[in-house]
Amino acid sequence: MAGFWKRRIFRNVARKPVSKIENYLKYGFVITEHECYCCPACRKVLNAGPDYQPRYCSQCGQKINFSGVAWKRDVELGYMQRRDGHEPF
């Protein structure tokens, strides 16, 4: 039972989000590097950006503090190579 209260107390203390760099395909062919932020308790990706920062994690309820976070723009790394085997001609 002591573990339950310990976790409950730490959920109410605001913690900084964890930064994570991911690559994804923008428009299906542009390789883009994106910095996203995760919950420090459950590591779920937070739906956050320069215009919106949640106060709590929607998964576990951890209080999140985004003060001092410098938002970075997405960086385009290049383009995917064209694969001829998948073109419908």
PyRosetta script that sets phi, psi and omega in degrees:
from pyrosetta import init, pose_from_sequence

init()
pose = pose_from_sequence("MAGFWKRRIFRNVARKPVSKIENYLKYGFVITEHECYCCPACRKVLNAGPDYQPRYCSQCGQKINFSGVAWKRDVELGYMQRRDGHEPF")
pose.set_psi(1, -29.1)
pose.set_omega(1, -179.2)
pose.set_phi(2, -65.6)
pose.set_psi(2, -33.9)
pose.set_omega(2, 179.2)
pose.set_phi(3, -64.2)
pose.set_psi(3, -35.8)
pose.set_omega(3, 178.4)
pose.set_phi(4, -61.4)
pose.set_psi(4, -47.5)
pose.set_omega(4, -178.6)
pose.set_phi(5, -68.5)
pose.set_psi(5, -34.1)
pose.set_omega(5, 178.5)
pose.set_phi(6, -64.4)
pose.set_psi(6, -44.9)
pose.set_omega(6, 177.3)
pose.set_phi(7, -65.3)
pose.set_psi(7, -37.8)
pose.set_omega(7, -179.2)
pose.set_phi(8, -63.7)
pose.set_psi(8, -41.7)
pose.set_omega(8, 179.6)
pose.set_phi(9, -66.8)
pose.set_psi(9, -43.1)
pose.set_omega(9, -178.0)
pose.set_phi(10, -70.5)
pose.set_psi(10, -22.5)
pose.set_omega(10, 176.5)
pose.set_phi(11, -68.9)
pose.set_psi(11, -28.8)
pose.set_omega(11, -178.5)
pose.set_phi(12, -84.0)
pose.set_psi(12, -11.2)
pose.set_omega(12, 177.5)
pose.set_phi(13, -89.4)
pose.set_psi(13, 123.9)
pose.set_omega(13, -178.1)
pose.set_phi(14, -67.4)
pose.set_psi(14, 132.0)
pose.set_omega(14, 179.3)
pose.set_phi(15, -123.7)
pose.set_psi(15, 154.1)
pose.set_omega(15, 178.5)
pose.set_phi(16, -73.6)
pose.set_psi(16, 143.1)
pose.set_omega(16, 176.9)
pose.set_phi(17, -72.9)
pose.set_psi(17, 158.6)
pose.set_omega(17, 180.0)
pose.set_phi(18, -95.7)
pose.set_psi(18, 129.9)
pose.set_omega(18, -179.7)
pose.set_phi(19, -83.9)
pose.set_psi(19, 140.7)
pose.set_omega(19, 178.4)
pose.set_phi(20, -142.4)
pose.set_psi(20, 134.8)
pose.set_omega(20, 179.3)
pose.set_phi(21, -97.7)
pose.set_psi(21, 129.5)
pose.set_omega(21, 178.7)
pose.set_phi(22, -129.4)
pose.set_psi(22, 150.3)
pose.set_omega(22, 172.9)
pose.set_phi(23, -108.5)
pose.set_psi(23, 140.7)
pose.set_omega(23, 176.7)
pose.set_phi(24, -147.6)
pose.set_psi(24, 166.1)
pose.set_omega(24, 179.0)
pose.set_phi(25, -94.9)
pose.set_psi(25, 115.4)
pose.set_omega(25, 177.1)
pose.set_phi(26, -92.0)
pose.set_psi(26, 132.1)
pose.set_omega(26, -176.7)
pose.set_phi(27, 61.9)
pose.set_psi(27, 12.0)
pose.set_omega(27, 177.6)
pose.set_phi(28, 87.7)
pose.set_psi(28, -8.7)
pose.set_omega(28, -178.2)
pose.set_phi(29, -144.2)
pose.set_psi(29, -9.1)
pose.set_omega(29, 179.5)
pose.set_phi(30, -98.3)
pose.set_psi(30, 119.0)
pose.set_omega(30, 178.8)
pose.set_phi(31, -78.1)
pose.set_psi(31, 121.0)
pose.set_omega(31, -174.0)
pose.set_phi(32, -124.9)
pose.set_psi(32, 136.2)
pose.set_omega(32, 176.2)
pose.set_phi(33, -98.5)
pose.set_psi(33, 129.8)
pose.set_omega(33, -173.8)
pose.set_phi(34, -132.0)
pose.set_psi(34, 136.0)
pose.set_omega(34, 175.7)
pose.set_phi(35, -98.4)
pose.set_psi(35, 121.0)
pose.set_omega(35, 177.4)
pose.set_phi(36, -118.2)
pose.set_psi(36, 164.0)
pose.set_omega(36, -178.0)
pose.set_phi(37, -118.0)
pose.set_psi(37, 139.7)
pose.set_omega(37, -177.3)
pose.set_phi(38, -117.5)
pose.set_psi(38, 157.7)
pose.set_omega(38, 176.0)
pose.set_phi(39, -68.5)
pose.set_psi(39, 134.8)
pose.set_omega(39, -179.8)
pose.set_phi(40, -70.3)
pose.set_psi(40, -18.8)
pose.set_omega(40, -177.9)
pose.set_phi(41, -91.4)
pose.set_psi(41, -50.6)
pose.set_omega(41, -174.4)
pose.set_phi(42, -108.7)
pose.set_psi(42, -6.6)
pose.set_omega(42, 178.8)
pose.set_phi(43, 65.4)
pose.set_psi(43, 20.4)
pose.set_omega(43, 175.1)
pose.set_phi(44, -78.2)
pose.set_psi(44, 141.2)
pose.set_omega(44, 179.0)
pose.set_phi(45, -67.9)
pose.set_psi(45, 128.6)
pose.set_omega(45, -179.9)
pose.set_phi(46, -87.5)
pose.set_psi(46, 141.8)
pose.set_omega(46, 176.6)
pose.set_phi(47, -83.2)
pose.set_psi(47, 80.1)
pose.set_omega(47, -174.1)
pose.set_phi(48, -130.9)
pose.set_psi(48, 153.1)
pose.set_omega(48, 177.2)
pose.set_phi(49, -160.3)
pose.set_psi(49, -174.9)
pose.set_omega(49, -178.4)
pose.set_phi(50, -62.8)
pose.set_psi(50, -26.6)
pose.set_omega(50, -177.6)
pose.set_phi(51, -95.5)
pose.set_psi(51, -18.2)
pose.set_omega(51, -178.4)
pose.set_phi(52, -142.7)
pose.set_psi(52, 126.6)
pose.set_omega(52, 175.0)
pose.set_phi(53, -130.0)
pose.set_psi(53, 118.1)
pose.set_omega(53, 179.2)
pose.set_phi(54, -69.8)
pose.set_psi(54, 150.8)
pose.set_omega(54, 178.2)
pose.set_phi(55, -84.5)
pose.set_psi(55, -27.4)
pose.set_omega(55, -178.3)
pose.set_phi(56, -132.8)
pose.set_psi(56, 152.8)
pose.set_omega(56, 173.6)
pose.set_phi(57, -72.5)
pose.set_psi(57, 133.7)
pose.set_omega(57, -179.0)
pose.set_phi(58, -74.7)
pose.set_psi(58, -17.2)
pose.set_omega(58, -178.8)
pose.set_phi(59, -86.8)
pose.set_psi(59, -53.0)
pose.set_omega(59, -171.9)
pose.set_phi(60, -114.6)
pose.set_psi(60, -12.3)
pose.set_omega(60, 178.4)
pose.set_phi(61, 88.2)
pose.set_psi(61, 8.0)
pose.set_omega(61, 178.6)
pose.set_phi(62, -63.9)
pose.set_psi(62, 134.0)
pose.set_omega(62, 176.7)
pose.set_phi(63, -74.7)
pose.set_psi(63, 133.5)
pose.set_omega(63, -174.8)
pose.set_phi(64, -117.6)
pose.set_psi(64, 138.8)
pose.set_omega(64, 178.7)
pose.set_phi(65, -119.9)
pose.set_psi(65, 110.4)
pose.set_omega(65, -178.9)
pose.set_phi(66, -94.5)
pose.set_psi(66, 8.7)
pose.set_omega(66, -179.0)
pose.set_phi(67, -67.2)
pose.set_psi(67, 135.4)
pose.set_omega(67, 179.8)
pose.set_phi(68, 86.3)
pose.set_psi(68, 2.3)
pose.set_omega(68, 178.9)
pose.set_phi(69, -82.8)
pose.set_psi(69, 125.4)
pose.set_omega(69, 177.7)
pose.set_phi(70, -95.0)
pose.set_psi(70, 116.1)
pose.set_omega(70, -177.5)
pose.set_phi(71, -80.4)
pose.set_psi(71, 134.6)
pose.set_omega(71, -179.4)
pose.set_phi(72, -111.2)
pose.set_psi(72, 149.5)
pose.set_omega(72, 177.2)
pose.set_phi(73, -77.8)
pose.set_psi(73, 156.0)
pose.set_omega(73, 174.5)
pose.set_phi(74, -68.0)
pose.set_psi(74, 144.0)
pose.set_omega(74, -178.5)
pose.set_phi(75, -113.4)
pose.set_psi(75, 126.3)
pose.set_omega(75, 176.3)
pose.set_phi(76, -84.4)
pose.set_psi(76, 120.1)
pose.set_omega(76, -175.6)
pose.set_phi(77, -90.1)
pose.set_psi(77, -25.6)
pose.set_omega(77, -178.9)
pose.set_phi(78, 158.6)
pose.set_psi(78, -162.3)
pose.set_omega(78, -177.9)
pose.set_phi(79, -120.6)
pose.set_psi(79, 152.6)
pose.set_omega(79, 176.2)
pose.set_phi(80, -72.6)
pose.set_psi(80, 152.7)
pose.set_omega(80, 175.5)
pose.set_phi(81, -75.9)
pose.set_psi(81, 142.3)
pose.set_omega(81, 178.2)
pose.set_phi(82, -75.2)
pose.set_psi(82, 133.6)
pose.set_omega(82, 177.8)
pose.set_phi(83, -105.9)
pose.set_psi(83, 117.2)
pose.set_omega(83, -176.3)
pose.set_phi(84, -73.8)
pose.set_psi(84, -22.9)
pose.set_omega(84, -177.4)
pose.set_phi(85, -69.2)
pose.set_psi(85, -15.6)
pose.set_omega(85, -175.1)
pose.set_phi(86, -109.8)
pose.set_psi(86, 7.6)
pose.set_omega(86, -179.7)
pose.set_phi(87, -85.7)
pose.set_psi(87, 127.8)
pose.set_omega(87, -178.8)
pose.set_phi(88, -84.3)
pose.set_psi(88, 81.7)
pose.set_omega(88, 178.7)
pose.set_phi(89, -111.2)
pose.dump_pdb("model.pdb")
